[in-house]
Amino acid sequence: MNETMTSSYHKPVMLHECIDALNINPEGTYVDVTFGGGGHSLAILEKIKGGRLIAFDQDEDARHEANKIAHRSFTFCQANFRYVKKYLKLNKITKVDGILADLGISSHQIDSPERGFSTRFEGPLDMRMDTKSKSTAASVLNNYSEADLHKVLGMYGEVKNARTVAKAITVARSQNKLENIQNLISLLKPLAPSGKEKKYYAQVFQALRIEVNKEMEALKEFLLQCGELIEVGGRLVVMSYHSLEDRMVKNYINTGKVFGELEKDFYGNPLRPFKAITRKPITPDEEELEQNTRSRSAKLRVAERV
């Protein structure tokens, strides 16, 4: 299978761990809901003989990568994974043997200055995963109320001085609109803790990216569909990169809900569709951490449909 196709686009994190966790049946039906550069999908296709793989990604660049895969078992859907059930139904699939989700942003997106995901480049304040979407980081910064900006930065970026930043944004935009990355970095510079500027900028960017792409809502909708879609004995494999996502995934696996407590039936049996296969999340080994710095915060959780 063509490995070079993905290496320049995106180096998949914990590739072997993800594939092992899926416990692939060669005749089974699998879903990769975050195709990206196709690294995980290619590895799944190597193990499939009579089965099927359906891949999802809303990004136009990912669709171009998917078009390079000529494999009779492969189907690509250009859609957000929050619509997984709907698109599987369109492909006449109601049950699957495993679902893989890698919630990270692809290296290709980060390394494309015009996409506005990285603090390293000069570029527009965009951050859209789906380039046809109307909401951008600039529209959030220029149009949200001070209270809403405070909420977004505090909740999604866990920015310590979120209130101060929200105030600074509203003051700055009253003079000139915030349109590019440099505008935002200049505004953040005096507010960042000394020696931790890079991490601070990354937190603000994370908060904006999550809000622009409605990532938390999408993750919640996706997770709640997994119980219906995965066959008994099938696997749900989810890799997350920040505590907000990981908390939601962990809670869903443990309780069947994204937020809230586990409920039990009349006989005291837990009412949840999955059981955790690993008590603690799987994390990258030393070698991978050295080779791929973007794997640092990755946590892989694996669950089986019961």
Summary of the structure (lengths in Angstrom):
residues: 306
radius of gyration: 20.0
end to end distance: 33.2
largest distance: 63.9
contacts: 973
relative contact order: 0.13
helix: 46%
strand: 15%
